[in-house]
Structures are given as C-alpha cells and as structure tokens.
Amino acid sequence: MKTLVIVSHPTPDQSRTIKALEQLAARLPNVSVRNIESLYGSDLNGFDVAAEHQAVEAADRVVFLFPIHWFNLTPMLKAYLNQVWSYGWAFGPNGEALKGKEMLVVVSAGATEFTYSAEGLIHSTIDEVLTPMKASALYVGMDYLEPLAFYSAMGVSEATLDQFRLAFAGRLTQPTESSAQL
Ligand SMILES: Cc1cc2nc3c(=O)[nH]c(=O)nc-3n(C[C@H](O)[C@H](O)[C@H](O)COP(=O)(O)O)c2cc1C
C-alpha cells in the first residue's frame, strides 16, 4: 500500500498545521510527499507533468493536504488538477491512470466545526465545501474516502497539533477500503 501526499500551501512560512502534518507524513513508511509550492513556487503552468504522473501512478492512495482559503482549494492545487489530470491520462480515451486509486482529502480550517454545519454561519458542511474534490475523484474513477478536517486551526497549541498528528497518522496508515473488506 503506497501513499502519495500532495501538499499545497500558498504561504508556507505562515503555516503551522499543514507544515506539522507534512513533516509527519514524510516520516511515515510507504508514504511519499510532494509539496507543489516547494517544487514549482506559484507558477500555475510550471508543473513537470511527466514527473507528477509518475508519482501518482506509483501510488495506491493519493492524499491532498491543504488549508481552506475562502472555502476553496489553493490556487496551486487547482492548477495541479488543471495541468496534471490531463485528457488521455486521467479521463478520455485510455485515460484510466487514476481508476481504482483512493483519494483522501485532508484540510485545515480556521473556522469552528459548528461554522461548518447546517446550523452554522455558512450553512455548509466541510463535505459540501469539498464537493469539487469529490466530483473530480468520482469522475476519474477513484474511491473517494471520507475527508479529514482540522477545525479552529489558527494559533493552535502544540497539544492540539499533537491531536491533529495522531488523527492524521491514523488515517494515513489505514489499510485500503477494499483490502479492509477482504
Ligand atoms: C487568505 C486566507 C483565507 C482563509 N479562508 C478561510 C476560509 O474560507 N475558511 C476557514 O475555515 N478558514 C480560512 N482561513 C484560515 C485558514 O484555513 C487557517 O489559517 C489554516 O487552515 C491553518 O493552517 P496553517 O497553519 O497550515 O496555515 C483563511 C486564511 C487565509 C490566510
């Protein structure tokens, strides 16, 4: 079971949560990490598409790790999907490279868990906010796993970060859904 973690954060110097989770992922066995801003800066068209394809092809599970900014993906993550999930590779004729792989979305969010509820300010759950990722996963034949969200993730204490690390490591080391059913 090989896991690829694609990390994106537009301002890494200001990141605590995503950075802590990225560093943890890099230490786990059978997990490889690609930070797209470290690799390509903020160049929306600068992706080494062949290298990105190779990294995904070698993985059984693809994890996207990023902060929620304006209830959305980061600009580089959106650009990654636009550039890397190409016609003829991810979809279209013979485009089955992602089929059968798992997608796990892991996000940090500054707002509270209550804000992300039907009764909360935005009248939307995190699952609803992440609908584009779910739709993209299903469109290319991936198994979309239940997302993992870390709420109230601004100015977090080291103790809270430890709880985040524990939950994240638990999900990253979980067997595939299909193998769990065997
Ligand atoms: C430009 C910007 C927009 C943000 N928009 C949201 C948002 O829409 N919803 C939310 O819950 N938090 C929002 N936040 C808070 C971030 O999600 C939070 O600071 C981040 O997830 C914490 O992780 P980090 O320490 O790795 O940056 C925003 C932060 C910034 C800087």
The ligand as an ORCA input file, in Angstrom:
! r2SCAN-3c Opt
* xyz 0 1
  C      -6.397     34.145      2.770
  C      -6.998     33.249      3.799
  C      -8.296     32.795      3.638
  C      -8.870     31.943      4.591
  N     -10.130     31.487      4.364
  C     -10.670     30.610      5.238
  C     -11.950     30.028      4.985
  O     -12.585     30.297      3.973
  N     -12.456     29.156      5.884
  C     -11.785     28.799      7.042
  O     -12.289     27.992      7.812
  N     -10.552     29.312      7.287
  C      -9.986     30.192      6.425
  N      -8.724     30.689      6.644
  C      -7.968     30.182      7.804
  C      -7.044     29.040      7.372
  O      -7.786     27.964      6.877
  C      -6.180     28.565      8.547
  O      -5.402     29.656      8.979
  C      -5.292     27.419      8.126
  O      -6.053     26.305      7.747
  C      -4.351     26.990      9.242
  O      -3.376     26.101      8.707
  P      -1.862     26.581      8.536
  O      -1.328     26.865      9.943
  O      -1.127     25.434      7.911
  O      -1.865     27.807      7.674
  C      -8.143     31.553      5.737
  C      -6.836     32.034      5.898
  C      -6.261     32.860      4.946
  C      -4.851     33.341      5.151
*
